[in-house]
Amino acid sequence: MTEAEKNNLLQLIHKKAETFNGKPVIGETRIKVETILYALANSLSMEELHQDFPALTEQDVRACLIYAALHIQ
């Protein structure tokens, strides 16, 4: 994955002070990055994630993973 692709995905992650005390969320949704990461850690499939969060895309999930990876460096 190129840096440009990573940056494009990271633009899907937003942080606003008034939304979950500034925790990162996906786009304009109220789906927290940490919620998706915990779901993945609990072996939820993309299909199961989509059932729980119909607005969620595969790109959104990839953005969450990239965001997490960059923040633990």
C-alpha positions in Angstrom: 0.0 0.0 0.0 1.4 3.4 -0.9 1.5 6.4 1.4 -1.1 8.1 -0.8 -3.5 5.2 -0.3 -2.9 5.2 3.4 -3.5 8.9 3.6 -6.7 8.6 1.6 -8.0 5.9 4.0 -7.0 7.9 7.0 -9.2 10.8 5.7 -12.1 8.5 6.5 -11.4 8.8 10.2 -12.7 11.9 12.0 -12.2 13.2 15.6 -14.5 15.9 17.0 -14.5 17.0 20.6 -18.3 16.8 20.7 -18.5 13.2 19.5 -17.5 10.6 22.1 -15.1 13.1 23.8 -13.0 13.3 20.7 -12.5 9.6 20.1 -12.0 8.7 16.4 -15.0 7.7 14.4 -15.6 6.6 10.9 -16.6 9.5 8.7 -19.7 11.3 9.8 -21.0 8.2 11.5 -21.1 7.5 15.2 -19.2 4.3 14.7 -16.0 4.4 16.9 -12.8 3.1 15.5 -12.3 1.2 18.8 -15.7 -0.5 18.3 -14.6 -1.9 15.0 -11.2 -3.0 16.3 -12.8 -4.8 19.2 -15.2 -6.5 16.8 -12.3 -7.7 14.6 -10.4 -8.9 17.7 -13.5 -11.0 18.5 -13.4 -12.6 15.1 -16.4 -10.9 13.6 -16.4 -11.3 9.8 -16.9 -8.4 7.4 -20.4 -9.8 6.8 -21.2 -9.7 10.5 -19.8 -6.2 10.8 -22.0 -5.1 7.9 -25.1 -6.6 9.6 -24.3 -4.6 12.8 -23.3 -1.5 10.9 -24.9 -1.3 7.4 -23.1 1.9 6.5 -19.7 0.3 7.1 -17.5 -0.4 4.1 -14.4 -2.5 3.7 -12.5 0.7 3.2 -13.7 1.9 6.5 -12.4 -1.2 8.2 -9.1 -0.8 6.5 -8.9 2.8 7.6 -9.5 1.7 11.3 -6.6 -0.8 11.0 -4.3 1.7 9.5 -5.2 4.3 12.1 -4.5 1.8 14.9 -1.2 0.7 13.4 0.0 4.3 13.1 -1.0 5.1 16.6 0.9 2.3 18.3 4.2 3.2 16.6 
